[in-house]
Amino acid sequence: MAGVLKSIQLSVADLDTTEAFYGGILDLPVERALTAYGAPEHLVLSLGECQVIFVDEAEVAQRHPILEARLENFPRGVGMTLHVAVEGIEDIYQELLEEELEVLYPLELKPYGTREVWCFDPDGYLLVLEEPVRGAEKR
């Protein structure tokens, strides 16, 4: 299958924090992956046909020393935005505020039939959380 995106790997500071954000606050299907002996522990978030794989940045730096300086010198997620469909966006928005996570644009109804919140995950990756307005998805 040429030209099909299968996965995206993101380096994160702490797997537990990442799991709490994506699995807890966003209520997305994030799971601890079964790993082979010697392989780094990681999380897998399945979004349709694509998977987002979260790996501890210390593991990435240890296994790929040439990347260590880049991981330290550049903020994560610059120029990249993940658009994720969610359910219960109003509750998610309230939890983001309660947890004092950085919200770039607050919950807003868009003219193209979705409600959106733009926020940063605990590692600074930019997310656009989207929920279709009922009835608008049939237009």
QUIHUKA-V514073 format. One line per field, one symbol per residue. ss: DSSP state (h for helix, s for strand, l for the rest). phi: phi as a letter, one per 40 degrees, with the letter a starting at -180 (. if undefined). burial: b if it has 9 or more other ideal C-beta (glycine too) atoms within 8 Angstrom, else e. A space follows every 50 residues. Layout:
ss->???
phi->???
burial->???
//
This chain:
ss->llllllssssssllhhhhhhhhhhhllllssslllllllllsssssslls sssssshhhhhhhlhhhhhhhhhlllllllssssslllhhhhhhhhhhll llsssssssllllssssssslllllssssssslllhhhl
phi->.cgbccabbbcbcaccccccccccccfbccbcccbcdgcccabbbcbgcb bbbbbccccccccbdccdcccccbccgcgbbbcbcbbgccccdccdcccf ccbcbcdaccccgbbbbbabcdbgccbbcbbccdgcccc
burial->eeeeeeebebbbeebebbbbbbbebbbbebeebeeeeeebbbbbbeeeeb bbbbbbbebbbeeeeebbeebeeeebbeeeebebebeebeebbebbbeee bebeeeeeeeeebbbbbbbbbbbbbbbbbbbbbeebeee
//
